[in-house]
């Protein structure tokens, strides 16, 4: 399994890129990836656009997962770390 680390040592157990997807597929793909993780593991999601930036973290929290961090990049992407609940 690939593990990635950002500048503050937040480690992801898995990662997905949903920058080319549109809602509702952005969260469908995120949910499928979270379902493959064990409770407590971290998923790094790379997304693009205002709608996924609002909806993916909100929906993840509604389903019992934790938003650990969200970073916006200069290229218009957002990186979102989620911990499976």
N, C-alpha and C positions, 0 to 999 in steps of 0.2 A: 504494500500500500504506500502511495506517495504521501509524504508529509512535507508541509511547507511552513516556513516561519517568517513572520514579518519583523519589523524593526523592534517591536516590543515583545518578541518571543511568544506570540500567540500562535499555537501550533494547530494545524488542521489535519484531521485524519483522512479527509477526502475533500475533493473540490469539483465543482461543476462550473461551466461557462454557459450562461443563458442569455448572453448579449444579443443573440439573433432571434430569440423567441419573443412572442407577444403574449399578453395576458389573455386567457387564464393559463396558458402553457408554462409561463414562468414559474408559477407556484406548483403546478403539477409536477414538473421536472424536479423542483426543489424538494417537494414532499417525497417523491420516489427515492431521491438520494438520501434523505433523512431516514426513511424506512429501512434502508440497507445498513445503517449504522447502529451500533449498540448504544443504549442510553448513556449519556455523558460524553459521547464522542462529538467532535467538532467538524462541521461542514463549512468550507469556504465557498461562497457563491459569488461569481462575477456577473453583474447585470448592467443593463443600460436602459435609461429612460426614466421619466418621472413616475409613471404608473407602477412599474415593478419596484422602484425605490420605496414607494409608499406601501404597496400591497404585500410584497413578499415578507418583510419583517413583521408586519401587523398580523398576517395570517399565521405565520410561524408561531408567534406568541399566543395567538388564540388557540392553537393546537397543542400548547404545553411545552414549546421549545423556548430556549433563551437566546436573545440577541446579545452577543458578547461585544461586538464592535461593528461599526459601519464607517467606511472611508470612501470619499469621493475622489476620483482621479482627475487629472487635467484633461484626459482624453474622453471624458464624459461617462466613463464607467464607474460603477460603485462596487466595492468589495465588502461583503457581508459575512461575518462569522456567526454561525448558529450552533448552539449546543443542543443535541437531541435530548428531549425530556424523557 
